[in-house]
Amino acid sequence: MKAIGTSAGIALGKVLVYKEAEIKIEKKTIDDLEGEIERLDTAIEQGIKELENLYEETLENIGEEEAEIFNAHKMMIQDPEYIDGIKGKIKEEKVNVEWALKEVTDQYVSLFENIDDEYLRERALDLKDISQRLIRILYGIEGNDLRNIKEESIIVAEDLVPSDTAQMDKDKVIGIVTELGGRTSHTSIMARSLEIPAVAGVKDITNIAKNGDFMIVDGSKGIVLINPSQDEVEFYQREKEKYEEFKQQTRQMKGKESISKDGVKVEIAANIGTPKDVDNVIENDGEGVGLYRTEFLYMDNDRLPTEDEQFEAYKVVAERLEGKPIVIRTLDVGGDKDIPYLELPKEMNPFLGYRAIRLCLDRRDIFKTQLRALLRASAYGNIKIMFPMISNIQEVREAKRILEEAKEELRKENIPFNEDIEVGIMVEIPSVAIHSDIFAREVDFFSIGTNDLIQYTLAVDRGNQEISHLYNQYDPAVLRLIKMTIDNGHKAGIWVGMCGEAAGDEKLIPVLLGMGLDEFSMNPASILKARYIISNTSKKEVEGMLDEILSLPTAEDVERYIDENIIGK
């Protein structure tokens, strides 16, 4: 079975099918509404205590970044909009707290699951985790957990909520396979931190696999084998040994420069979502930040963040990274990423709708506030500004014009900023890649956002499980657009980076190096691995293979060619 490899490595062992006990919630009519609301408040208090204990446990056993998940849960469980929604339903419909909780949570989960951004879509699982915790407390049911596993096991589940992963016995869980989830789910993030091989998106696996089955999990390639042949077992045992050796070698890359075998230097940076993520960048020896998503400032709020609030969030990252480059993406919400207080219109096709730069150019009050904050923070570090979802030249020119207005205002107010701040765009729409020779004259850099570029080029909704197999970063059409963008950027004298998932793909890294990509930005946990791959790759050698790679007819042909001619060498 082939699915999504979410945490690299190979595991061979017995299956343990893990199913959360289903709690049937019935709708009841309630007379004592105040008593019902009091039950909710009591459950929230107990939930907060449990989350505080989980935070401490995770901090001690896994790490600070992973522990922060439960701080986020604690904020969500106290979110006034969420809690008021539950209390409002209890009062208006005179229903029991369990039913009201389920209904309000389902509304929010549906909202998150329809968001295009994978990172934000995975937050639906956080809400489910919080809701399950409160329901369990309300019914007085002891929680299921993975602490008392008797022997080394590969956990097979529909999905694992963060609490499951945080509490499992790390010495006994040797692999994870789930039906749902993706690379940015908390389960995947924790699995990578704990170096547990994991595969997600394996359809119906909880019914196909049985307790005690022997399973092989290849988290690098997204392969799951149930009751394999002896030959397959022996092959993967050898692969596991090779991978363990590879891991040892990657750890030795800390403190070294990212230079190819033939002396070509590149930059390996990190994608981050909040200032707290900087610790992980530093720990993994990142050479900067290639994508700082700013949406958290708006989505974790019940109002627009002020200029000062934004300034502080950008400044702390700039200071912590001490002169290393930080590419900050301007607000990328709207359409598919709903923010209630913005009262955005509902759309038939939000992926192609009123979002990102389109929203910002229309709501200039929001846009200029952010630009002023970014400019002010640029006095404290090497900040670069990047505009998302650009589709035509006029948008770039208008965004730059508003940026110049913000600069002029700050000059008049005698507020310092970097006068030579670099300005770039995300190349994530095919029209921009095709027209990149013209766009390159307007900006200081390109950053290729492969997640959307693949989606738009192949007309595949990457969140749709039925057609997810059509979404493929090895597709020759996608690779041609990437090559065209890099070539046109270089002809105009600007640098070209990549901040999509493809930048951290072990097989694509050598190909992108051969194409001349200047900056690779990825999950911090992948940085040392990427540096090792680059140090063992000759740019010139791969460059000589590009014509053949780009002339191949299918994604499968491309992947096979890379396996046989680059990875397998």
N, C-alpha and C positions, 0 to 999 in steps of 0.2 A: 504493500500500500504506500502511495506517495502523497504527502501532504506538506504542511509548512514546518520546516525546521526552525525552531525558535530558540534553542540553546544547544550549542555545538557539543559534540562528543558522542561516544558509542556506549550503549549499555546492553548487557546480555543477562537475562534473569527471569524469574517467575513473575507472573501477572497477579496484581491485586486490584480487583475491580472495586472502585470506591463510589458509592451512591449515597447522596445526602438523603436522610429520611424525609419523605414528603409530608408536609403538614397541610391538612385540608382546612381551609379557612371558610367558615360559613358566615353569611350575612345575617345579623340579628338586629331587631329593633330595640332600642335602648330608651328607658325613661330617665335614668339617672345620668344625665350628660356630664355633669361636673365630676362625678365619680369615675366616668370613663376617661375624661381628660387627665384626672389625677393618676390613673393607671398608666397612661402614656408617659407622664412626667417621671413617674417612678422607674419605668422601664428605661427611659433615656438616662437617668442617673446611674442605673446599674450598667447600662451599655457603655457609658463613659468610663466607669471604673475598669471594665473588662478591656477596653481599648487602651487605657493607660498601662495596664499590666502587659498587654500584647506589645506595646511600644517598647517597654523596658526589656522584655524577653527577646524581641527581635533585634534591638540595639546590641544586646550582649552576644547573641548567637549568630547574627548575620551581618548587620552593618547599619550605619546611620541613614543612608539613602532609603534602604528597605523599611527601616523603622518609621520613617516619615510618612509612609503609606497610612499608618494608623493614627498619626496626628491629623492627616487629611480626613480620615474617617471620623475622627472626633469633631472636627469642624463641621462636617456634613451632617452628623447626627444632631448637631445643635443649630443647623441652619434655620433662621427664622422663617424663610419662605417655605421650606419643606415642612417644618413643624406646624406653622400656621395653616398650611394647606390641609394637613391631617385633622387638626382641631376644627377647622372650618367645615370639613366634610362630616365630622361627628355631629356638630351642632345643626348643620343645615339638613342633613338626611336622617338624623337620629339613629345612627348606626354604631355598632361596636367598633372599638379602636383597631382591632386586628383587620377588619374589613376596610376601614378608612385608610389604614397604613398601606395595605396591599394596593388599593385603587390609586392612591397618590403616587406611590413608588412606581407602579406600572406606567403611569403617564410620563414620569421623568425618564424611566428606562427606555420607553419608546422614543422619546425625544433624542436621547443620546445615541441609541442604536441606529438612528437615521442620519447621523452626522458623517460626513465624508472622511474627515480626518481620523485616521486609525487610532492615534493616541487618545483623542477625546472620546471616540466611540467606545473604547475599552472602559471608560469610566462608568458605563452602565453596570459593569460587574461590581464596582465599588458600592453602588446603590443597592444592588441585590444582596451584597454581603451585609450591609448595614440593616436592611430590612429583615433579612433572615435572623440576624442577631436579636432585633427587637421582638420579632414574632416569637422566637424561642423563649425569650425572657417572659413575655406576656403569658405564654402557655405553661411556663415552668418546666420546660424540657431541657435536659442536659444536652450540650452540643456534641455532635460527632467530631472526632478529631483523628489525626494520623500519628498520634504520639506513641501508641502501643503496638507498633508493627513487630511481629515475631521474628521475621527473617528479611533479608535483602529482597526488595520487591520493586517492580516497575508499576507505578500507579496509573491505572486507566480510569478516566472519569469523563463525564460530560463536560465539566469544567471545574476548576478549583478556584474558590474565592481566596483573596489574600490571607484570611485567617487560617485557612486550611494549610497553605504553603508555609506560613510562618511557624505553625505549631508542629509540623511533621518531624518525625525522627530523621535527621539529616544523614545519620550513619546507615539507615536501613533503606531509604528511598534512593534508588540508583538510576531511575528514569521516570519521566512523566509523559503520558500520552492523553490528549484531550480531544473531544469532538469539536469544541468551540475554541475561541480565542485566537490571538495572533502574536506577532513579535513584540507588540507594545503592551500586552496585557501584564498585570502585576505578577501573574504566575510565571510568565516568561522572563520578566525582569529578575524575579527572585531565583528562578532556575539558573539563569546566567551567572548571577552573583555567587550561587552555591556550586556552580560548575556541574549541574545535573543535566544530562542530555534530555531534551524535550522536543516533542512534535505536537503541533496543534492542527485542528481542522480535519481530523480523521473521522469521516462520516460513519455513524452507527457503531463505533468501536466498542462501546459498552455492552452491546448485544452480541458482537462478533467474538470478542475475547472473553475467556472464562478464567475464573480463579485457578491458579496453578499452571496455566498454559506457559510455555517457554516463549519468550519474546526477545527480539532484537530491535533496538531503537537507535537509529542514526540521526542525531539531531542536526548534523551538518547538512545532510542531503534531504532531510524530511522523509526518511524511509522507515516503515514499520513492518516487521516480518513476524508472523505468528507460527509457532511450531516449525521453525526452519529446518532444512536438511543439514546433515553433518558437514557437507562442503560449505554451506552458507555460514554455519557456526564457526568453522575454522577460518574462513575468509575474514569475518568480522572480528574475531579474536586478534588476528594480525593487524587489522585496521585500528583496533582499539590501542594496541601497543604503539603503533605509529603515531596516533593522535596524542597519547600521553607524552611521547618524546617531543612532539611538536609544541605542546603546551609548555614544557620545560624551556625550550628554546625561545619562545615568545617572551617569557618572563625576563629573559636576559637582555631584551631590547630597551628596557627602561633606561633613560638618560642618554640614549643614542639618537643621532639624527636620522631622518627618514630619507635615505639615499639608496637608489637602485644599484644593482650589481655593476652597472656600467657608469656609475657616478652622477646620475641625475637626481637632484634634490627636489622633493615635494613637501607639502605641508599636510600633516594629519591632525585634523581638528575634531571637535565634538559638537553634537547637537544637544541643546539643553532646553528645558521648559521653564525653570525657575532659578532664582539666584542660588538656592540650596544645591542645585546640581553641579555647581562649580567644584565642590569638594571631590566629586567623582572624576572630573576632568583633570584636576591636579594629581590625584592618586594614580590615574592611568597615563600620566605624562603626556597629556594632550598639548599640541602646539598652538592652541587657540580655540575659539568657538566659531564654527562655520555656520551655525544656525541657532539663534536665540529666539525662541517663539515667545511673543509677548502676550498671547491670548489669555494666559493665566490671570493677568492683572485685571482683565475685564470679566472673565467668566467666574472667577472666585469672588465676585462682588455683587452688591445689589444696586450699584450706581456706577457712573463713569469714574475711573480713577483720576485723581487730580494730577496736575503737572508735577507737583512735588513728590507725590507717591511714586510716580513713574520714574522720575529722576533718581530717587533713592535706589530703586530696584535695578536700574541700569548702572548707576555709579558703583554699587557694591561689587558687581561682576567685573567692571573695568579695573577697579583697584586690586581685587583679588588676583587678577591675571597679569598684573604688573607689566603692561606694555605689549602683551601678546594680542594678536588681532581678535576682535569680537564682531562678528557680522550679526546685526540685530534686524530681524524682519519686522516691518511695520505691521499694524493690526491686520490679522487675517481671519476675520469672522464675517458672519452674515450668510444668508441663504441657508446653508446646511448646518452652520454653527449658530444656533439661536441664542440670543441674549435677551431675556424678557424685557428688561428696562429700556432696550433700544426700540422695542415695538416694531420689529422688522416685518415686512409683508411675507405671507406664506406664498411659496412658489411651486409651480408644477415641476420645474427642473432646477433645484437649488445648486447642483454642481456647476451649472453654467450660468448662475444667476447673479443676484445683487450681493456681492461679497468682496472681501479683501480691498484692493485698490479702487474698485468701482464704488464701494461703500465710502471709502475715505475721501475720494474726490467729490463725492456728493455731500458728505458730512464734514466739511472743512474745519469746523470747530473741534471735532474729535481729532482729526488728522493733525492739525497744527499744534494742538496741545502735546501730542506725542512727539512730533518733530522737535518742538522746543525742549522737551525733556531729554531727548536723545542728544541734541546739540550741547546742552548744558553738561551732560554726563561725559561727552567727548573730551572735555578738558581734563578728565581724570584717567584716561586710558586710550587704547587704540581701537576706538569704535568705528564701525562702518555701517552705513544705512542701506537696507535692501527692501525694495518694493516687490510685493507678491502679486501673482495673478495678472501680470501685464499681458495685454493682447495686442496693443498697437502703440505706435510712436507717440501719438498725442497724449496718452496716459503718462508716459515717461516725462515728457516735456512739462505737462501740467503739474505733476508731482514735484519736479525739480523747481518749478516756479514758486510753489507754495513753500518749499524748503528755503528758497532764497528770501521769501517774505519773513519766515521765522528767524533767519540769520540777521536780517536787517533790524528786526524788533530787538533782538538780544544785543546787537551793537549799540543801539540807542539807549538800552538799559545798562550798558557797561557790564554785561554778563559774559564771562569768557567762554569760548568754545573753540574747537579745532576748525580754523578757516579752510583747511585743505581736506576736510573729511571726505572719504571715498563714498561714492554712491553707486549702487549696483541694482540689478534686477534678478528675480528668479526666472529661469527659463523653464516653464512648465506647461506651456501651451504650444502646440506644433507650429502655429503661425509665427511665433517669435523665433523658434529654432530655424525655420526655413528662411526667415528674414534677418537672421542674426548678424549678417554683415552690416546691415544698416543700423540695427540697435547698438552694435559695438561702438559706433561713433558717438553715442549719446551718454555712455556710462563708463565707470571705472572698472567694473568687473561683472561677470556673469556667475550665477550659482544655479546649477541645473537641478531642478526639483523632480527627480525621476518618478516619485510616487504618482504625481498627477500627469507628468509627461507620458508615462506608459498608459495611464487610464484614458487620457484624451486621444492619444495616437491610435490605440487599439479599440476604442469605444467600448471599454469594459468597466463596469462599476466594480471596483475592487472590494467593496463590502458585500457584494452579492455572492453568497455561497454557491449558487447554481452555476455561475459562469466564472468563478474565481480561477479555474484552470486556464482560462484564456488570457489572464493577466500575467505577463511573462517578461522579465527584464532582459532576457536573452533574445527577444524578437529582433530580427535584423533591421526592421524599419526603425525601431527605437534606437538601436545602436548607430544607425546612419545619421539620425537627427543629433545624437550626442556628438559624434565625430564632426559633423558640419558646424555645430555650435563652438566646439573647441577650436577648430581651424579658423573660423571667422573671428573669434575673439583674439587669437594670437596675431592674425594678420593686421588687426587694428591696434595691437600693442597692449591689450588688456589681459588680465589673468582670469582663468576660468576654474571654478570649483564645482563641487557636487555635494548636495546636502540630503538627497533622497536615500532610501534604504540600499540602493544599488552600490553606493559608495563604500559600504562595508561588506559587500558580497565577496567572499574569498576567491571565487572563480573570476569575477569581473574585475577585481583590482588590477591584475596584470594587464588586462585588455585596456582598461582606462588609462593606466600608466603608458602603454604603447601609443594611445591616442594623444597623449600630451597633457592630460588633466593635471592642473597645478596644485589643487587642494582637494583633499578627501575629507568630508565631514560625516561623522557617524556616531553611533552609540558609544559612550566612553569605554565600555567594556571591550570593544572591538579594536581599540587603537593599537595596542602592542602587537596584536595578531596581524593587523594590516601592515605595520612597520616591518615585521618579520618577512611577510610575503614580498613586499617591495624590495627589501634588502637582498632577496634571493631571486629577483627577476631582472632580466636585461631589457631595458626599454627598447633598445634598437632591435633586439631579436623579435620581440612581440610586434613591433612596428612593421616588420617585414611580413607578418602574417595577416595584417589587417585587411588587405584587399581580398584575401581568400575568405576570411571570417565574414566580412560584409557582403560577400556574394552568395553566401549560403541561403537556401530557401526558407528554412524554418528555425524556430527557437531551439527545437530539439537538436537539429544539426549543429547549431552554434555551440550548445552546451557540450555535445559529444566531442566537437573539435577541440574545445578548451580542455576538456578532461584528458584527451589523448595526446595533445600536442604541447600543452602548457603545464597543466597541473601534474600530469603523469610523468613528466620528464625528470 
